[in-house]
């Protein structure tokens, strides 16, 4: 992937350098909650390290397909998360739903 495309893709993904329709800077954080951005920053660091920087993309469509596959299959179904007791999120959710059914 050409560096400019990668930069544009990451900028698009993270909202960095983006503006809303009124010219305001886009943010992953809610107003008045600066610490909630840490989770988004951590996710994007993982995404870039484990997927984006390891691939070369020919187009934005290829990038989108790759990211969708990574999030749906790898991140949610296979990747172990320490905050979830070293389970993938999908497994954690299945166990939680089974334990909390009434």
N, C-alpha and C positions, 0 to 999 in steps of 0.2 A: 504494500500500500504506500502510496506517495505520502510523505510527511504532512503535507498540507491537508490531505484527506483525513489522516489519522487525527491531526489536531482539530479539524472541524468536527469529526465524529465525537471525540472526547469532549470538546466544548459543548456540542449538542447534548451529550449524555449528562454532563455535570451542570449544565446551565451557566458555565463560566463564560463571561463575555456576552451573555444573552440579555436582551431587554424585552419587556412585555410591550403590549400595544401602546401604553402610555409613557414609554421611555424609562420605566423603573427597572432596576437590576433584578434579574431572577435569582432566587435563592432556594436551596433545599430546606431551609429552616423556616419554621413558623415565626411570625412576628412575636417578639418578646421571649423567644426560647432559643438562645444561641447554642446551647449544648446539644440540642437534638440534631444538629448538623453533623456531629461526630459519627453517627451511625451511617449516614449517607456517604461521608468521606471514607469510612472504613470499607463499605461495600464497593465503592468505585476503585479504591486502591486494589482490592482483591480482584475485581473484574479486569482491571488493566494488567495486573501481574500474571494472573492465571489464564487469561484469554487474549485480550487485545494485543499485548506486546509480543505474543508468540505467533501471531498470524499476519499474513499479508492479504489485504482485501482489495479486490479489483473495483468494487463499487459500493455505494451506500447500501444497496439491496443485499449484497453479500455480507456486509457488516451487520445489518439488521438481522438476517437469518442466523448468523453465527452467534450473536448476542442472545437471541431468543432461545436457541438450542442450549447455550451455556446456562442461562438462568433456569430454564425449565428442566433440563436434564441433569446437568452437573451440579449447579449451586443448590437447587431445591431437592433433588433426588439422591445425589451421591456424596456431596461434600459434607464432611463432618463439621459441626459447629460446636465449639467449646461451650458457648452459652446455653446450648440445648442438651448438655450432657453427652457431647460427642455423638450426636445423631444428626442425620440430615433433617431439614425442616419438614419435609413431607412425612417422614416417619414420626417425628415428634408430634405433628398435628394429628396423624392417625391415632397414635396412642392417647393423646389428650382427649380426642373426641370419644374414643372407646371408654375411657375412664369417666367421662362426664356425661354420658348418655343417661337420660332419665326415663 
